Amino acid sequence: MVHRWKPADEMRVVTKSTPLVEARGLVTGRARFGGDVRPSRSLVGRFLSCPHPNVTIRSIDMRAATALPGVKATWTVFDAHENWEHTRAGRLRYAGLYVAAVAAVSKDVAHDALRLIRVEYEEHPFVIQPTASTAADAPVVFDGFANVEELYSHEEGAVDAALAGSAAVVEGTYSTQTHGHACPEPAGGTCEWDDDGNLTVWCATQAAFAWRTSLARTLDIPQHRVRVICEHAGGAFGSKVWLADCVAVGAELARAARQPVRCFYTREQEHTMPGARPAAVQRVRLGSDALGVLTALDYDAEAVSGVVGEAPFPAPYIYRPPHWRVRRRVVRVNTAPERPIRGGGAPQSAWAIERAVEDLAGALGMDSLGFRLRNSASPLRRRQLRRLAELIGWDRRTKSPSPSPVRRGIGIACTEWDTPGGPAHASVEIQSDGAVLVRSGAPEFGTGIRTAIAVVVAEEFGIPVDSITSLVGHTDFPYAPATWGSTGTASVIPAVKVAARDALDGLRARVAEGFGVATQAVSADGGVLTVRGAGQNRALTWAEACGALGDEPVHAYGLQDSGLSGRVVAGCCGAEVEVDTETGSVRVVKMVSIQDCGLVINKLTAESQILSAMVMGISYALLEERIVDAVEGRHVNADLELYKIAGAMDIGELVPIVWMEDEQLAEGVKGIAEAPLVPVAPAIGNAVKNAIGVPVNELPLTPARVLAALGEY
C-alpha cells in the first residue's frame, strides 16, 4: 500500500502548534527522569577518576574501601570488558577516565570509600597542544595510530589554475574551539537485577536499543534479559548515543551487590567522559570572478580530536564552485575523544566557509547578501535569504564602522543538513473505550517526540490530541534507531502514520463486520465512522465505533516508509550585534533564524528547536570553550561556573521562522534540531566584522580576541 500525507491545507492538527502532551508533568516534577527512579534498597555508585593524562595502572588496592561499613560492592578497571578500548589492561590515555568504582548506602559513604582507594600509576609522556603532537619526537597518543592522520583528500577540476585566474582571492585561517555538551542531566542510570538474572536500566539515552545491545555484550548476557527505559532525559546533544560507561559499571556493581545501584557521572565527569566537539583549524582559499561568481575553493582542515576521532567537516559546504580541493586530517592529543554534538562538524565548516565568503564579498566591494544570492544554487535558499534580509533589517547595515566606541553590525550565514530516516517501527492500539495507545522505543529527551506521535495519530483518526497516549523510550516497545543527527522525526513519524492508518482500517473492518457490510462500506473522516450499504446509512461517533470492539482491541504495526519523509533541509540566520571597542565585549541585540523542515508536524516544537539552536549557537560563538592545562593534562573548567554557558542576560531578541511553503511541506517529514545551530556563529562573526571593520577568525569571540583584532590588546 502506498502511504501519502494529506495536502497541508487539509490538515487539522499537523502543521499547527500543539503544546507538549507531557508539559504538565514537566512543570510539576511528575515526569520521571533516570535519576528520579529509586527502587527500594538502592545504592549509590561513584567513580574514582584518573588524574593523569597518560598512564599504565600497576596496582589498585581496594581493601580499605571494601572494608568500609556501608560499601556493598566494588569494581576496578581490571574488571573492564575487553571491548572497553580506552581502559584495556589498565592503559589510560586521558585524564578523567575511570579507575575504580564503589556502590555504597549513601553518597557520603561512597565518597569516603573513594578516598581510601590506593592506586599505583606509571606515568607516560603526553601531549595536549596540537602543535606538540605534530612534532617529530612527540609521544604516541594512541598505540597503533599516528598522531597526525590524513583522512581524506580529493580535488575536482584544477583548483590552483582557477585561483590564479580569479579576479579576487581571499586566504584565511578560521579556528574553532573544543565544545562540550554540558547537558543539564549528567549521563547515568539506575540498574536493577531481578532473581531470574534480568536487568532493567532506567537512564538518559538517545539510543535505547543500542544501549541494550552494548550492555548485553559487556555483561555477557542475552539481549532479551536487558530492558532499557528512558521516559525523559535532561538533554543529550549527541553525548548519549553511545552507552555511558557509568551505566555498564553500575550494572556490574548492582549484580555484585544484589541491590539496585544508581550510578551517574558527577558534573566534572560529565564534562569529560562523553567527549566533545573537536576543535578545528581550517585554512581556506576562495576565489571568484569579477562578477562575484565563485570559481574555486581550497579547503584544508585539521581536527583536534582527542585520543580518537575523525574530521567530520563537510566541504564544499553551502556553496559549490566548479573547482574545489578538500583535505582533512586529525591531530590526536591526550584528551577526551571527539564525540557527536549538535550539528556534527557542520558548525566548524560553516564558520570557515561563511567567514571566507564574507571576506571575499568585501574584497570585491560587493554586498555580501547579493554575493550569497548569486552563489546559492537553491531557489529555496534564495527566497529564505531575501526574507531574512527584511526581518533582520539588512538595509540598516553599516557601510563603514561607526566612530562611536559602541558599534553595531549585521551579519548573515546559511545552513543545510541531510536528515535521513532510519528503520523505525511503531504500534497503535485502539481500545473499546476509545482510548488510543501508541508505542515506540524512541526516547524522549526534549525533542517533543511524544507530542509529534500524538499529533500524527490524531490527524489520522480525526480525534483530539489529548485522547492519544504516546508510550516511548522502552526496549519492550517497537524498535527505534538511535535518535541523532536530526533523524528521529524522519524515522519514527512515518512508522507511526503507517500504523495509525492500518489501525483505522482495522477499526473500519470491525465496524463493518458488526453491521454485516463490506469494509469499503465504512468510511472514516473527522473522528466519525459512517456505514453505508445493506440498508445502512449511519454515522458513528468515535466512542460508538470503538464500543463495538468489546474486549479485543485493534492492533496495528507500522514500519518506517521512506516515501513519507524527505532529506535535505535549508535555512539561514541573521544577527545584529553590539560591540564595545573599549572592552571587547560582544552582545547579540537581535537574531532571526529561518529554517525549513519539510512537513511541519508541530509548529510550536519546531519553533522551540530553532530558539534553542540560537541560544546554543550564541553560547558557542561567544562563551563556551573547554580548557585543558598543557602541563598537568587536566580539564580545568569542568563545571558550570568556569565553563561559561549563555544565560538570559546574554540573549537578545530571538525570532524563529519555520519555513512552511507548500513545496517544502509536500516533501515529507524531516528533522530540524541540527541545521539551525550551524549558521549562528558565522552570522555573529560576520556581524562583528561589519561592526568593527576587521575580522575575528577564532571562536569563541572573547573580549581578548576582539581587542587583539582591533590592535588594542
C-alpha positions in Angstrom: 0.0 0.0 0.0 1.3 3.5 -0.9 1.1 5.8 2.1 0.8 9.6 1.5 0.3 12.7 3.6 -2.8 14.8 3.1 -2.3 18.2 1.4 -1.2 20.6 4.1 -4.3 22.8 3.7 -6.5 19.9 4.6 -4.7 19.1 7.8 -6.4 19.8 11.1 -3.6 19.2 13.6 -0.4 18.6 11.7 1.3 21.9 10.7 -0.4 23.6 13.7 1.0 24.5 17.1 0.3 21.9 19.9 1.7 22.2 23.4 3.7 19.3 24.7 1.5 16.5 25.9 3.8 16.0 28.8 4.1 19.7 29.7 2.1 19.4 33.0 4.4 16.5 34.2 7.5 18.5 33.3 6.5 21.7 35.2 5.1 19.9 38.2 8.0 17.5 38.6 5.9 14.3 37.9 7.9 13.5 34.7 10.3 10.7 35.6 14.0 11.1 34.6 16.6 8.4 35.1 17.8 9.9 38.3 14.3 10.0 39.7 14.0 6.2 39.7 14.9 5.0 43.2 14.0 1.3 43.8 13.9 0.1 47.4 17.3 -0.6 48.9 19.1 1.4 46.1 22.8 2.0 46.5 24.8 5.0 45.2 27.6 4.3 42.7 30.6 6.6 42.4 33.7 6.6 40.2 37.3 7.3 41.0 38.8 9.2 38.0 42.4 9.1 36.9 44.2 12.4 37.5 46.8 11.8 34.8 46.6 12.0 31.0 48.7 9.0 30.0 49.3 6.2 32.5 49.5 2.5 33.0 47.9 1.4 36.2 50.2 -1.0 38.0 48.0 -1.8 41.0 44.8 -0.8 42.7 44.4 -1.5 46.4 40.6 -1.7 47.2 40.9 -3.4 50.6 40.3 -0.3 52.8 37.4 0.8 50.6 35.8 -2.6 50.6 36.1 -2.9 54.4 34.4 0.5 55.0 31.0 -0.1 56.6 28.2 0.7 54.1 30.2 -0.3 51.0 28.4 -3.2 49.3 30.3 -3.7 46.1 33.5 -2.5 44.3 34.9 -2.6 40.8 38.2 -1.7 39.2 39.4 -1.0 35.7 41.0 -4.5 35.6 37.4 -5.8 35.6 36.6 -3.9 32.5 35.3 -5.8 29.5 37.7 -6.3 26.7 35.8 -4.1 24.3 36.4 -1.0 26.5 39.3 0.2 24.5 40.2 3.3 26.5 40.9 1.3 29.7 42.0 -2.1 28.4 44.7 -3.7 30.6 44.8 -0.6 32.8 46.1 1.6 30.0 44.5 5.1 30.3 45.2 7.8 27.7 43.5 10.9 29.1 42.7 12.4 32.5 39.3 11.8 33.9 38.9 8.2 32.8 37.5 5.8 35.5 39.9 3.8 37.6 37.6 2.2 40.2 34.1 2.4 41.5 32.1 1.6 44.6 28.5 1.1 45.5 27.5 2.3 48.9 24.5 3.0 51.1 24.9 6.8 50.6 26.7 9.4 48.6 28.9 10.3 51.6 29.9 6.7 52.3 30.7 6.3 48.6 32.9 9.4 48.6 34.7 8.3 51.8 35.4 4.9 50.1 36.9 6.5 47.0 39.4 8.4 49.2 40.5 5.0 50.6 41.5 3.6 47.3 45.2 3.4 46.6 46.4 3.4 43.0 49.9 2.9 41.7 50.3 4.7 38.4 53.2 4.5 35.9 53.1 7.9 34.1 54.0 8.3 30.5 54.8 11.3 28.4 51.7 13.0 26.9 50.7 15.9 24.6 47.8 18.3 25.0 48.6 21.0 22.4 48.2 20.0 18.8 51.5 21.8 17.9 53.3 19.5 20.3 51.6 16.4 19.0 52.8 17.0 15.4 56.5 17.3 16.5 58.7 14.5 15.2 59.7 13.4 18.7 56.1 13.6 20.2 55.0 10.7 22.3 52.4 8.4 20.6 48.9 9.3 21.8 47.2 6.0 21.0 49.0 2.8 20.1 48.5 1.7 16.6 47.6 5.2 15.3 49.8 8.1 14.1 49.4 11.3 16.0 48.6 13.0 12.7 46.4 11.0 10.3 45.4 12.1 6.8 41.7 11.0 6.4 40.5 12.5 3.1 41.9 14.3 0.1 40.0 15.0 -3.1 40.1 17.5 -5.9 37.6 18.4 -8.6 38.8 20.5 -11.5 42.0 22.5 -11.5 42.0 24.5 -8.3 45.3 26.2 -8.4 44.8 27.3 -12.0 41.3 28.5 -11.2 42.5 30.5 -8.2 45.3 32.0 -10.3 42.8 33.2 -12.9 40.3 34.6 -10.4 39.6 38.3 -10.1 39.7 38.2 -6.3 41.1 35.6 -3.9 41.0 35.6 -0.1 43.0 33.4 2.1 42.5 32.9 5.8 42.7 30.6 8.8 39.5 30.1 10.7 39.7 28.3 14.0 37.1 26.9 16.4 37.3 25.6 20.0 36.6 22.4 21.7 33.0 22.5 22.6 31.4 20.4 25.4 27.8 19.1 25.7 27.1 20.4 29.2 23.8 18.6 29.5 21.6 19.6 32.4 21.2 16.0 33.4 24.5 14.1 33.6 24.7 10.7 31.9 24.0 7.7 34.1 21.3 5.2 35.1 19.6 3.2 37.8 20.3 -0.5 37.4 18.3 -3.3 39.0 18.6 -7.1 38.5 15.7 -9.5 39.3 16.1 -13.0 40.8 16.0 -14.5 37.3 19.0 -12.6 36.0 17.1 -9.9 34.1 18.5 -6.4 34.1 16.4 -3.2 34.0 18.1 0.1 33.4 16.4 3.5 33.8 18.6 6.0 32.1 19.0 9.1 29.9 19.8 7.8 26.4 19.4 8.7 22.7 19.6 5.0 21.7 17.7 2.6 24.0 18.2 -0.4 21.7 21.9 0.3 21.0 22.4 0.6 24.8 20.6 -2.7 25.3 23.0 -4.4 22.7 26.1 -2.9 24.3 25.0 -3.8 27.8 24.3 -7.4 26.8 27.7 -7.7 25.2 29.5 -6.0 28.1 27.7 -8.1 30.7 27.9 -11.3 28.7 24.1 -11.9 28.9 21.4 -12.4 26.2 19.8 -9.2 24.9 16.4 -10.4 25.9 17.5 -10.2 29.5 18.1 -6.4 29.3 15.4 -3.7 29.4 16.4 -0.1 28.8 13.9 2.6 29.8 14.2 6.3 29.0 10.9 8.2 29.7 12.7 11.6 29.8 16.2 12.8 29.5 17.6 16.2 30.5 19.4 17.0 27.3 21.7 14.9 25.1 23.0 16.8 22.0 24.8 13.6 20.8 26.5 12.7 24.1 24.1 9.9 24.9 24.2 8.0 21.7 26.9 5.6 23.0 26.5 3.6 26.2 27.7 5.6 29.1 30.4 3.6 30.9 29.0 4.5 34.3 25.8 2.6 33.4 27.8 -0.5 32.5 29.8 -0.3 35.7 26.6 0.4 37.6 25.1 -2.8 36.3 28.2 -4.7 37.4 28.0 -3.2 40.8 24.3 -4.0 41.1 25.0 -7.6 40.1 27.7 -7.9 42.7 25.8 -6.2 45.4 22.5 -7.9 44.6 20.9 -4.5 45.1 19.8 -1.7 42.7 22.6 0.9 42.0 22.2 4.5 40.9 25.3 5.4 39.0 25.6 8.8 37.4 28.5 11.0 36.4 29.4 13.9 38.6 29.3 17.3 36.9 33.1 17.2 36.4 32.9 13.7 34.9 30.0 14.8 32.7 32.3 17.4 31.1 35.0 14.8 30.4 33.6 11.3 29.8 31.1 12.0 26.9 33.8 13.7 24.8 33.3 16.9 22.9 33.0 18.7 19.6 36.6 18.8 18.2 38.5 22.0 17.8 39.3 22.8 14.2 41.9 24.8 12.3 40.7 25.4 8.8 42.8 27.1 6.1 40.7 28.4 3.2 41.5 29.9 -0.1 38.4 31.1 -2.0 38.2 32.8 -5.4 35.6 34.5 -7.6 35.4 36.2 -11.0 34.8 39.9 -11.3 31.0 39.4 -11.2 31.1 37.7 -7.9 30.7 34.1 -9.1 32.7 31.6 -7.1 35.5 30.0 -9.1 37.5 27.8 -6.7 37.8 26.6 -3.1 40.9 25.2 -1.5 39.9 23.8 1.9 42.4 22.3 4.4 41.1 21.2 7.8 42.7 19.9 10.9 40.6 18.4 13.7 42.0 18.2 17.2 40.1 15.0 18.0 41.4 13.9 21.4 42.6 10.3 21.6 40.4 9.1 18.8 38.2 10.7 16.3 37.7 11.9 12.7 37.5 15.3 11.0 33.7 15.3 10.2 33.7 18.7 8.4 31.6 18.8 5.3 33.2 20.6 2.4 32.3 22.1 -0.1 29.5 23.3 2.1 26.6 25.5 1.1 28.5 26.9 -1.9 29.9 24.6 -4.6 32.3 26.3 -7.1 33.3 24.2 -10.1 36.9 23.8 -8.9 37.5 22.6 -5.3 40.0 20.7 -3.3 39.4 19.3 0.2 42.0 17.8 2.6 41.1 16.7 6.1 43.2 15.2 8.9 43.1 14.6 12.6 45.6 15.5 15.2 45.5 13.3 18.3 46.2 14.6 21.8 45.7 13.1 25.3 42.3 14.5 25.9 38.8 13.0 25.9 37.7 11.8 22.4 35.7 13.5 19.8 32.0 12.8 20.1 28.9 13.8 18.2 27.4 17.1 19.3 24.5 19.1 17.8 25.4 19.9 14.2 28.2 17.4 13.9 31.1 19.0 12.0 29.0 21.5 10.1 29.3 24.4 12.6 33.1 24.3 12.1 32.8 24.1 8.3 30.2 26.9 8.3 32.4 29.1 10.4 35.3 28.8 7.9 33.2 28.9 4.6 30.8 31.6 5.6 33.5 33.8 7.1 35.6 33.4 3.9 32.5 34.2 1.7 32.1 37.4 3.8 35.7 38.3 3.3 35.6 37.6 -0.4 32.5 39.8 -0.9 34.3 42.6 0.9 37.4 42.2 -1.3 35.2 42.6 -4.3 33.3 45.5 -2.9 30.1 43.6 -3.1 27.1 43.4 -0.8 27.5 40.1 0.9 23.8 39.3 0.7 23.9 39.8 -3.1 27.0 37.7 -3.2 25.3 34.8 -1.5 22.2 35.1 -3.7 24.4 34.9 -6.7 26.2 31.8 -5.5 23.3 29.9 -3.9 22.1 27.1 -6.3 19.0 26.5 -4.2 15.9 28.7 -5.1 14.6 27.9 -1.7 17.7 29.4 0.0 17.5 32.5 -2.2 13.9 33.0 -1.1 14.9 32.5 2.5 17.8 35.0 2.3 15.5 37.7 0.8 13.0 37.1 3.7 15.9 37.2 6.2 17.1 40.5 4.8 13.7 42.0 5.5 13.4 40.7 9.0 16.9 41.5 10.2 16.9 45.0 8.7 19.7 44.5 6.1 19.1 48.0 4.7 20.3 49.3 8.1 23.6 47.6 7.8 26.5 49.9 8.3 28.8 50.5 5.3 31.7 51.6 7.5 32.5 51.3 11.2 31.0 54.0 13.4 33.4 56.3 15.3 31.5 55.6 18.5 33.2 53.1 20.9 30.0 51.0 20.9 29.3 49.9 17.4 26.5 47.8 15.7 26.8 45.4 12.9 24.7 42.9 11.0 25.8 39.6 9.6 24.2 36.6 7.9 25.1 32.9 7.2 23.4 29.8 5.7 22.9 26.2 6.6 22.0 22.9 5.1 21.6 19.4 6.6 20.7 15.9 5.5 18.1 14.2 7.7 17.8 10.5 6.5 15.2 8.4 8.4 16.1 5.0 9.8 14.2 1.7 10.1 11.8 2.6 12.9 8.8 0.5 13.9 5.6 1.6 15.8 2.4 0.1 17.1 -1.1 1.6 17.6 -3.8 0.1 19.8 -7.4 1.2 19.7 -9.4 0.2 22.8 -13.1 -0.2 23.3 -13.4 2.9 25.4 -12.0 5.0 22.6 -8.5 5.3 24.1 -5.6 5.1 21.7 -2.1 3.8 22.8 0.9 4.4 20.6 4.2 2.6 21.3 7.7 3.5 20.1 11.1 2.7 21.5 12.3 6.1 20.7 13.4 8.0 23.8 12.1 11.5 24.8 15.0 13.9 25.5 13.4 17.2 24.8 12.7 16.7 21.1 8.9 16.5 21.5 8.6 13.1 20.0 5.7 12.2 22.3 3.7 15.1 21.1 4.6 14.5 17.4 3.4 10.9 17.7 0.1 12.0 19.2 -0.4 14.8 16.6 0.1 12.4 13.7 -2.3 9.8 15.1 -4.9 12.5 16.0 -4.6 13.7 12.4 -5.2 10.3 11.0 -8.1 9.5 13.3 -9.7 12.9 13.5 -9.8 12.9 17.3 -8.3 15.3 19.9 -4.6 15.1 20.6 -5.2 14.6 24.3 -7.1 11.4 23.6 -3.8 9.8 22.4 -1.3 8.3 24.8 2.2 8.1 23.5 4.3 5.5 25.2 8.0 5.9 24.3 11.6 5.1 25.3 11.3 1.4 26.3 13.0 -1.6 24.6 9.9 -3.6 25.2 8.2 -1.3 22.6 8.7 -1.4 18.8 12.2 -0.8 17.6 13.6 2.7 17.0 17.1 3.5 15.9 19.4 6.0 17.7 17.9 9.5 17.6 20.7 11.7 16.5 21.7 13.9 13.5 18.0 15.1 13.2 16.9 11.6 12.2 14.3 11.0 14.9 11.3 12.5 13.3 12.0 11.2 9.9 12.4 7.7 11.3 9.6 7.4 13.9 6.8 9.5 12.4 6.4 7.7 9.1 6.2 4.4 11.0 3.5 5.9 13.3 1.5 7.1 10.4 1.6 3.7 8.7 0.5 2.0 12.0 -2.3 4.6 12.5 -3.7 4.2 9.0 -3.7 0.4 9.4 -5.3 0.6 12.8 -8.0 2.8 11.4 -8.6 0.3 8.6 -8.8 -2.4 11.3 -11.5 -0.4 13.1 -13.4 0.1 9.9 -13.3 -3.7 9.3 -14.5 -4.5 12.8 -17.4 -2.0 12.5 -18.3 -3.4 9.0 -18.4 -6.9 10.5 -20.8 -5.8 13.1 -23.1 -4.2 10.6 -22.8 -7.0 8.1 -21.3 -4.9 5.3 -18.0 -4.8 3.4 -15.1 -2.8 4.9 -15.3 -0.5 1.9 -18.8 0.5 3.0 -17.4 2.1 6.2 -15.7 5.4 5.8 -13.8 7.4 8.4 -13.4 11.2 8.5 -13.0 13.7 11.3 -13.5 11.1 14.0 -16.8 9.9 12.6 -17.3 6.4 11.0 -20.1 6.3 8.5 -21.7 3.0 7.5 -23.4 2.8 4.1 -24.9 -0.2 2.3 -27.2 -3.1 3.0 -29.9 -0.7 4.0 -27.5 1.1 6.4 -26.7 4.8 6.5 -25.5 5.6 9.9 -22.8 7.9 11.4 -21.0 6.6 14.5 -19.0 8.8 16.8 -15.5 7.6 17.7 -16.8 6.3 21.1 -19.7 4.5 19.5 -17.4 2.8 16.9 -14.8 1.8 19.4 -17.5 0.5 21.8 -18.2 -2.3 19.3 -14.7 -3.8 19.9 -15.6 -5.4 23.2 -12.5 -6.8 25.0 -10.4 -7.3 21.8 -8.6 -4.1 20.9 -7.5 -3.2 17.4 -3.7 -3.6 17.0 -1.6 -2.4 14.1 2.1 -2.4 13.5 3.9 0.0 11.2 7.3 0.2 9.6 9.1 3.3 8.5 8.1 4.3 5.0 10.7 6.5 3.3 8.1 7.9 1.0 6.7 9.8 3.9 10.0 11.5 4.8 12.4 13.8 3.0 16.1 14.5 3.3 18.0 17.8 2.9 16.8 21.0 4.7 17.9 24.6 4.2 18.0 27.7 6.3 19.7 30.9 7.1 20.4 33.1 10.1 20.9 36.8 10.6 22.4 38.5 13.7 22.6 42.1 14.8 25.4 42.7 17.4 26.7 45.5 19.5 30.5 45.6 20.1 32.1 47.7 22.7 35.5 48.5 21.3 36.9 49.6 24.6 36.1 46.4 26.4 35.9 44.0 23.5 32.5 42.6 24.7 30.0 41.4 22.1 26.3 41.4 22.7 23.7 39.9 20.4 20.9 42.5 20.0 18.7 40.6 17.7 18.8 37.3 15.8 16.4 35.9 13.1 16.6 32.2 12.1 14.7 30.8 9.1 14.6 27.0 8.8 12.7 24.5 6.7 12.0 21.0 7.9 9.7 19.6 5.3 6.2 18.8 6.6 6.0 20.5 9.9 4.4 18.1 12.4 4.2 20.5 15.3 5.0 24.2 14.6 5.4 25.0 18.2 8.1 22.4 18.7 9.8 23.4 15.5 10.0 27.0 16.7 11.4 25.7 20.1 14.1 23.8 18.3 15.1 26.9 16.3 15.1 29.0 19.5 17.2 26.5 21.4 19.6 26.3 18.4 20.0 30.1 18.5 20.7 30.1 22.3 23.2 27.2 21.9 24.8 28.9 18.9 25.2 32.2 20.7 26.8 30.3 23.6 29.2 28.5 21.2 30.1 31.7 19.4 30.8 33.9 22.4 31.5 31.8 25.5 32.0 28.1 25.6 35.5 26.6 25.4 37.0 23.5 27.1 40.3 24.4 28.6 42.9 21.7 29.4 46.1 22.5 31.2 49.0 21.7 29.0 51.3 20.9 31.9 49.0 18.7 34.0 46.8 17.5 31.2 43.6 18.1 33.3 40.3 19.7 32.3 40.4 22.9 34.4 36.9 24.3 33.7 34.9 21.1 34.1 32.0 22.7 35.8 29.2 25.2 35.2 31.0 28.1 36.9 34.1 28.3 34.7 32.7 26.6 31.6 30.6 29.6 30.5 27.2 29.0 29.1 24.9 31.7 27.8 22.2 32.9 30.2 19.2 35.1 29.9 21.3 38.3 30.1 23.4 37.1 27.1 20.4 36.6 24.8 18.8 39.4 22.8 15.6 39.3 20.8 15.2 35.9 19.0 12.9 35.5 16.1 12.3 31.9 14.9 10.7 31.4 11.5 9.6 27.9 10.4 9.5 27.9 6.6 6.2 26.5 5.5 5.9 27.0 1.8 3.7 24.3 0.1 6.6 23.0 -1.9 8.6 22.1 1.3 5.5 20.9 3.2 4.9 18.4 0.4 8.4 16.9 0.8 7.5 14.8 3.9 8.8 14.9 7.4 12.4 16.0 8.1 14.5 16.8 11.1 15.2 20.3 12.5 17.4 20.0 15.6 20.9 20.4 13.9 20.5 22.7 11.0 19.5 26.0 12.8 22.6 25.8 15.1 25.1 25.7 12.2 24.9 29.3 10.9 24.6 31.1 14.2 28.3 31.5 15.0 29.3 32.7 11.5 26.4 35.1 11.4 27.6 36.6 14.6 31.2 36.6 13.4 30.2 38.4 10.2 28.2 40.9 12.2 31.2 41.6 14.4 33.3 42.3 11.3 30.6 44.6 10.0 30.6 46.5 13.3 34.3 47.0 13.8 35.7 46.7 10.3 38.2 43.9 11.0 37.7 40.1 11.1 38.0 38.0 14.2 38.6 34.5 12.9 38.9 32.4 16.1 36.0 31.2 18.3 34.8 31.9 20.8 34.7 35.7 20.2 36.0 36.7 23.6 36.8 40.3 24.5 40.5 39.5 24.3 40.3 38.3 20.7 38.1 41.2 19.7 40.6 43.7 21.2 43.5 41.8 19.6 41.8 42.2 16.2 41.4 45.9 16.9 45.1 46.1 17.8 44.3 47.3 21.3 45.2 44.2 23.4 
